[in-house]
C-alpha cells in the first residue's frame, strides 16, 4: 500500500530559496586526528519545535538535550609536558557554552535542533581560549533531543564545522538522525505474519552535505517521523528489503525540494524474525537518482495502469489559468464544509496522486478571491434544507479535466455521498468558467443531456442560477460570458426575481476556544480537525442589485457592548478594568440584548499611554477566560457588591443570563496579532482592528517604516484570521484619532453644495486595505470582513456627520475615484460589505452639544441621548452592528429605529 509521498516536508519559518549547488562526494568518516571530546553534556533548553507532542510555533518547552563536541587539536605538546597550558580547557568550554545557552534560553529559546547547533558553533567562534587557534580549527558537533517526537527514541543533528579567523565557520557532512521509530506493520511471507501486525524498528539518517543548518534549509524532523509512522503502519510488504526501500523513497520524496538530493540511509530491524537472534535487519542508502519517479514523486511501477496525460499550457507560457468555481452545501456544518473544501483546493498534491501531469510540473491551485456567503432556497428539488452558496476565483496550472478530477476528490473527502440529482450534499464544487475557454468533453454520439462524468465549461446552467451569479457578481461583474456575450452583472440582473425568496448574506462565527490539531502551514496536511466548528451565524439582507427587493423585518441590527478593560479610555476608563466589574458589565449587557461583547485593553483615544503587548494581553485574556467559564462568571458576579457602580445597567443577572453570557460572541479590540491570537485561543470569536491590519501608524501619509510594519502586521493578522476562521472588523483611520483630518484631495466627489470628500476618502483608503486583505493568494474570505467607516477617527465634525448620514454610500455598488489618478474610475472596493458603526459618547457629539449660545459642555457619560440620535441614524443607514457603551438604553433606540426603517 502506497502512502502519499507527495506531501512536502514542513519548513520552519521558510526563507528565500537557496542556490543550486554542485553535488559533493558521499561524506566519509573523518581521518584519524588528535581529539579533545566532551561527551553527552546534558542541558535544559527551550525548544519551539516541541517535545513528544507538537506545540504552537510561538510556544517553547523546556527539553533535555545531549551535546557531544569533538575539537580536533594536536595534543602532542601537552602529552610531552603534561601541562594544560598547551591544550584546551574543556571545563572552561563547558561553562561558557552553558552560560551562552542559558542567556539565549532567557530570550526566546531555540526554534529547533538546527538553530541550537548554529548557536553552539557561533559561541565556539567567540571563545577567548580558542581565539589564537581559530584559523583552520575544525570541530565535530552532535546535538540530541532526548525526549523526541512520539514513536521515536531520539533525534539529533550532527556535522563538522571549520572555523576561520574572526569566528566565522562553515559546515560539512550535515546529518539528521532519527533513532528507533517503532511502528506496527504487516511484514513477512509467512501466513501468520500476514494476519497480525508486528513491531519493526526504523532508524534513519538524512545526509544533506553542506546544507541543513541555514534557516531556509531547516527540516521538520517531527513531520518526517509522523509521516513515516503512518506510511509504515499502512504498508503491507512481504520482504524487509522492499519495505526499507519504500521508507527511503518516502523520505526522499518529502525532501525533494533539496538540490542536490540528500543521501538517505535507512535501517529497518525486525525483532521477531529470528528465534536465536536479537533481530534481522536491512540497511540501504539511496538518493532520488536511485528511483525512477513519475511527475508526482511516486515510484514508477512497470505495470501501472495508464492514465490519460493532460497537456498543461501554464508551465510553458508562465501564465496560470484563471478559473471561477461555485461552491454549495446544505448538509452538516455547511460553513465548515466550505472552508474545508477551499483549503483542500489549495493542496492539489494530496488528492491528485494518480493524475499524470507533464514532466516537471508541480500542480498548484491558489484561491485569489472569494465572494460573500449566501443562504439560498433549493432549486429543482425543493424538499431539502436551504443551501449555503459562494464562489471563488483560483489561479492554477491544472487543465480543465484534471481540475474536475480534483474537485470530485474534494467532494468525497469532505463527505459527499451519492444522492439523487440536485439533492442534498455536504459540498458541491462546479467549474463555472475557465479563462474564456469553451470545453465540452461529451462525445458527439452521446445524449446531450447525459453530463454524468463529463465537463462542460461555461457551466450550462449559469444563466438560470442566481445562487451562482450573485456570488460571481461580487468578484467579476464585468466578465463576459464566452458564449452568451453578456457580462455577469447583466446576467445577474436578468435572473433576479422580485417575487421569489431573496438570497440573504451570511456571516459564520466559529466556536471558540479552539486549537488546530496540526500546523496551519500551507505545506501541512489538510484535516477537518484543523477547522473550528460553527458556533452561530448571522443572516442579513443583501444590498446588491436589485435594491428594491426587501422583506419587512428581515434586517436585524446587532448591538455590540463595549467593554474596556483599561484605566484610561476616553469614556469609561478605570470603570471596568477590575475583573468583577468587567464581568458584571458583560452579563448585564447580554441580559439587555447585546449579541456581541467587544473587549479591549488598549485605549485609542488621542494621547493615550503606550501599553506593551504583554500588558494588553494581561488585561484582555482574563476577562475572556472568565466570561467563557460559567462557574467562574457566576461566582465573581454574584459575590460583587450589588451597590457597585458596575451594576449601572440595572439589569438583573440570573442563572440563565450567566449561561447566555458564557456563550456570547466575543470580539477582541486590538491591532496586534499577538493579542488577537491570545484572545482567540481562550474564546474570542472575532477581531476588531481600528487600523485595519496596518498596525499603529506614526505619521500620515505613512512613512516607509510604517509601511514595512503595516506589511508585517497585515501578513500576521491575515494568517491568524484564516487559521481560526474568525470574522474581522476593519476600520478606517489615519493614525492618531485626533489628527489627519484633511480630505481635500477627494473634493472631486462633491455633489451640489453637499460635499462627499470624507466619504470618498473612506471608500478609497479603507477599500484599498480591504482589497489587499481579501484578494490574492492567502487572502481572507470575503465573508469574514465587516467594515467600519471610523466615525470619530481623523475626521472633522462635518466629516463625521457626512459619513454617518450617508453610511449606506460607504458600501454602495458605485464607481469611485476619478479619471487620470491611480486606478481611475473603478468599482467601490467596499461594495456589499456589512458595516459596524460606532458613535457612542464620542467627542463629535460633544462638539454639537456645545454649539450655539445655549450649548453646554459635556462629559462622555452625559452624551447618552445624543448617542441615541446617532444610533437611530446608523440603523436607518442599515448598519449591521452598532457599538455602544449604554446597552439597555441603545437597545430601546434600536428597536424603535428598526420598526421605523427596516
LINCORZI-V750878 format. One record per pair of residues at least 6 apart in sequence whose C-alpha atoms are under 7 Angstrom apart, sorted by the first residue. I is the first residue (numbers start at 1). J is the second residue. If there is no record, write none. Layout:
i:j
I:J
I:J
This chain:
i:j
1:234
1:235
1:236
2:235
3:231
5:250
5:253
5:254
5:297
5:298
6:253
6:254
6:296
6:297
6:349
6:350
7:254
7:349
7:350
8:254
8:255
8:523
9:220
9:223
9:254
9:255
10:219
10:220
10:223
10:523
10:524
11:218
11:219
11:220
12:218
12:220
14:215
14:216
15:215
15:216
16:216
17:216
20:259
21:259
21:260
23:260
27:173
33:72
34:72
34:73
34:74
34:75
35:70
35:71
35:72
35:73
36:70
36:71
36:72
36:73
37:69
37:70
37:71
38:68
38:69
38:70
39:67
39:68
39:69
40:66
40:67
40:68
41:66
41:67
41:68
42:64
42:65
42:66
42:67
43:64
43:65
43:66
44:62
44:63
44:64
44:65
45:62
45:63
45:64
45:105
45:109
46:60
46:61
46:62
46:63
46:105
46:109
46:110
47:60
47:61
47:62
47:63
47:109
47:110
47:111
47:112
48:57
48:58
48:59
48:60
48:61
48:110
48:111
48:112
49:55
49:57
49:111
49:112
50:60
50:61
51:63
51:147
51:148
51:149
52:147
52:148
52:149
52:150
53:149
53:150
60:109
63:147
64:145
64:146
64:147
65:143
65:144
65:145
65:146
66:143
66:144
66:145
66:146
67:142
67:143
67:144
68:141
68:142
68:143
69:140
69:141
69:142
70:139
70:140
70:141
71:138
71:139
71:140
72:138
72:139
75:87
77:86
78:84
78:86
78:87
97:123
110:116
113:143
113:157
114:157
114:213
114:218
117:143
118:213
125:167
125:168
126:167
134:163
134:164
134:165
134:167
135:163
135:164
135:165
136:162
136:163
136:164
137:162
137:163
138:160
138:161
138:162
138:163
139:160
139:161
139:162
140:159
140:160
140:161
141:158
141:159
141:160
142:156
142:157
142:158
142:159
143:156
143:157
143:158
144:154
144:155
144:156
144:157
145:154
145:155
145:156
146:154
147:154
148:154
148:155
149:222
151:181
151:182
152:179
152:180
152:181
152:182
153:179
153:180
153:181
154:178
154:179
155:177
155:178
155:179
156:176
156:177
156:178
157:175
157:176
157:177
158:174
158:175
158:176
159:171
159:172
159:173
159:174
159:175
160:171
160:172
160:173
161:169
161:170
161:171
161:172
162:169
162:170
162:171
163:169
163:170
171:210
172:209
172:210
173:207
173:209
173:210
174:207
174:208
174:209
174:210
174:211
174:212
175:205
175:206
175:207
175:208
176:205
176:206
176:207
177:204
177:205
177:206
178:203
178:204
178:205
179:203
179:204
180:201
180:202
180:203
181:201
181:202
181:203
182:199
182:200
182:201
182:202
183:199
183:200
183:201
183:229
183:232
183:233
184:197
184:198
184:199
184:200
184:233
185:197
185:198
185:199
185:200
185:232
185:233
185:235
185:236
186:193
186:194
186:196
186:197
186:198
186:235
186:236
186:237
187:193
187:194
187:236
187:237
187:238
187:239
188:194
188:237
188:238
188:239
189:238
200:268
200:269
200:270
200:271
201:268
201:269
201:270
202:267
202:268
202:269
203:266
203:267
203:268
204:265
204:266
204:267
205:264
205:265
205:266
206:262
206:263
206:264
206:265
207:262
207:263
207:264
208:262
208:263
211:217
212:218
228:247
237:243
240:282
241:282
244:266
244:268
244:282
248:264
248:266
248:286
252:287
252:288
253:297
261:287
261:288
262:287
263:285
263:286
263:287
264:285
264:286
264:287
265:284
265:285
265:286
266:283
266:284
266:285
267:281
267:282
267:283
267:284
268:281
268:282
268:283
269:279
269:280
269:281
269:282
270:279
270:280
270:281
271:278
271:279
271:280
272:279
273:279
273:280
274:280
291:299
292:299
292:300
293:299
293:300
294:300
295:356
295:357
295:358
295:359
295:360
295:361
296:353
307:355
307:356
308:356
309:356
309:357
310:357
310:399
311:358
311:399
312:397
312:398
312:399
314:320
314:321
314:397
315:361
315:397
320:395
320:396
320:397
321:395
321:396
321:397
321:435
322:393
322:394
322:395
322:396
322:434
322:435
323:393
323:394
323:395
323:433
323:434
323:435
324:392
324:393
324:394
324:431
324:432
324:433
324:434
325:391
325:392
325:393
325:429
325:430
325:431
325:432
326:390
326:391
326:392
326:429
326:430
326:431
326:432
326:468
327:389
327:390
327:391
327:427
327:428
327:429
327:430
328:387
328:388
328:389
328:390
328:427
328:428
328:429
329:387
329:388
329:389
329:425
329:426
329:427
329:428
330:385
330:386
330:387
330:388
330:424
330:425
330:426
331:424
331:425
331:426
332:426
333:534
334:388
334:426
335:508
335:534
336:531
336:533
336:534
337:414
337:426
337:427
338:427
340:414
340:528
341:410
341:414
343:526
344:410
344:526
345:365
346:364
346:365
346:366
346:367
348:363
348:364
348:365
348:406
349:363
351:406
351:409
352:406
363:397
363:398
364:396
364:397
365:394
365:395
365:396
366:394
366:395
366:396
366:777
367:392
367:393
367:394
367:395
367:777
368:393
368:394
368:395
368:775
368:776
368:777
368:779
369:392
369:393
369:774
369:775
369:776
370:391
370:392
370:393
370:781
370:782
371:390
371:391
371:392
371:471
371:472
371:474
371:475
371:782
371:783
372:390
372:471
372:505
372:782
372:783
373:388
373:389
373:390
373:505
373:506
373:783
374:388
374:389
374:390
374:503
374:504
374:505
374:506
375:386
375:387
375:388
375:389
375:503
375:504
375:505
375:506
376:386
376:387
376:388
376:467
376:503
377:386
377:387
378:384
378:386
378:387
380:422
381:422
381:423
384:424
389:467
390:471
391:471
391:472
407:429
411:427
411:428
414:426
414:427
415:426
416:425
416:426
416:427
431:457
431:459
432:457
432:458
432:459
433:457
433:458
433:459
434:457
436:482
438:457
438:458
439:455
439:456
439:457
440:455
440:456
440:457
441:454
441:455
441:456
442:454
462:468
462:469
463:491
464:495
466:492
466:495
466:496
469:488
469:492
470:492
473:488
473:489
476:488
477:487
477:488
477:489
478:487
478:488
478:489
479:487
479:488
480:486
480:487
480:488
481:487
498:549
503:542
504:539
504:540
504:541
504:542
505:539
505:540
505:541
505:542
506:537
506:538
506:539
506:540
507:537
507:538
507:539
507:783
507:784
508:534
508:536
508:537
508:538
509:534
509:535
509:536
509:537
509:685
509:726
509:727
510:532
510:533
510:534
510:535
510:685
510:725
510:726
511:532
511:533
511:534
511:535
512:680
512:683
512:684
512:685
513:680
513:681
513:682
513:683
514:532
514:681
515:681
516:529
516:530
516:531
517:529
517:530
518:530
520:723
531:724
532:724
540:555
540:556
541:554
541:555
543:832
544:832
552:902
553:902
555:902
556:880
557:875
557:879
557:880
557:881
558:595
558:880
558:881
558:882
559:594
559:595
559:596
559:881
559:882
559:883
560:594
560:595
560:596
560:597
560:598
560:881
560:882
560:883
560:884
561:589
561:594
561:596
561:597
561:598
561:883
561:884
561:885
561:887
562:597
562:598
562:599
562:883
562:884
562:885
563:576
563:582
563:597
563:598
563:599
563:600
564:576
564:577
564:599
564:600
564:601
565:576
565:577
565:600
565:601
565:619
565:620
566:573
566:574
566:577
566:601
566:602
566:603
567:573
567:574
567:577
568:574
568:603
569:603
569:605
570:605
571:841
571:860
571:861
576:582
579:623
580:636
580:637
580:640
581:646
582:623
583:627
583:633
583:637
584:637
584:646
584:647
585:646
585:647
586:597
587:653
587:657
587:658
587:661
588:649
588:651
588:653
589:887
590:661
591:651
591:657
592:651
592:887
592:888
593:891
594:887
595:664
595:665
596:664
596:665
596:666
596:667
597:665
597:666
597:667
598:666
598:667
598:668
598:669
599:620
599:667
599:668
599:669
600:620
600:668
600:669
600:670
601:616
601:619
601:620
602:611
602:616
605:737
606:736
606:737
606:738
613:675
616:675
617:675
617:678
620:679
621:678
621:679
624:682
624:683
624:684
625:682
625:683
626:632
626:633
627:633
627:661
627:662
628:662
628:663
628:683
629:662
630:658
630:659
630:662
633:658
634:658
649:888
665:685
666:684
666:685
666:686
667:684
667:685
667:686
667:687
667:688
668:676
668:679
668:684
668:686
668:687
668:688
669:687
669:688
669:689
670:676
670:688
670:689
671:689
671:690
671:691
671:693
671:695
672:695
673:716
673:717
676:687
677:720
685:726
686:726
686:727
686:728
687:727
687:728
687:729
688:728
688:729
688:730
689:729
689:730
689:731
690:730
690:731
690:732
690:733
691:730
691:731
691:732
691:733
692:730
692:731
692:732
693:713
693:714
693:717
694:710
694:711
694:713
694:714
695:709
695:710
695:713
696:735
697:706
697:735
698:706
698:735
699:735
700:734
700:735
700:740
718:773
718:779
718:780
722:780
726:784
727:784
727:785
728:784
728:785
728:786
729:785
729:786
729:787
729:788
730:786
730:787
730:788
731:787
731:788
731:789
731:790
732:762
732:766
732:788
732:789
732:790
733:790
733:793
733:794
734:740
734:794
737:793
737:794
738:793
738:794
739:794
740:794
741:794
741:795
741:796
743:757
743:758
743:761
744:757
746:757
746:760
746:761
747:757
749:755
749:756
749:757
749:760
750:756
750:757
758:799
758:803
759:802
759:803
759:810
762:789
763:810
763:828
763:830
767:829
767:830
771:829
773:779
773:780
774:780
774:781
774:782
786:833
786:834
786:835
786:836
787:833
787:834
787:835
787:836
788:835
788:836
788:837
789:837
791:800
791:838
791:839
792:800
792:842
792:844
797:844
804:874
805:873
807:877
808:877
808:878
810:830
811:830
811:831
811:832
811:833
812:831
812:832
813:827
813:828
813:831
813:832
814:827
814:828
815:825
815:826
815:827
815:828
816:825
816:826
816:827
816:828
817:824
817:825
817:826
818:824
818:825
819:825
834:880
835:879
835:880
835:881
836:879
836:880
836:881
836:882
837:874
837:879
837:881
837:882
837:883
838:882
838:883
838:884
839:867
839:870
840:867
840:883
840:884
840:885
841:860
841:861
841:863
841:864
841:867
842:860
845:866
846:857
846:858
849:855
849:856
849:857
850:856
850:857
868:890
868:893
872:893
872:894
872:897
875:894
875:897
875:898
876:897
876:901
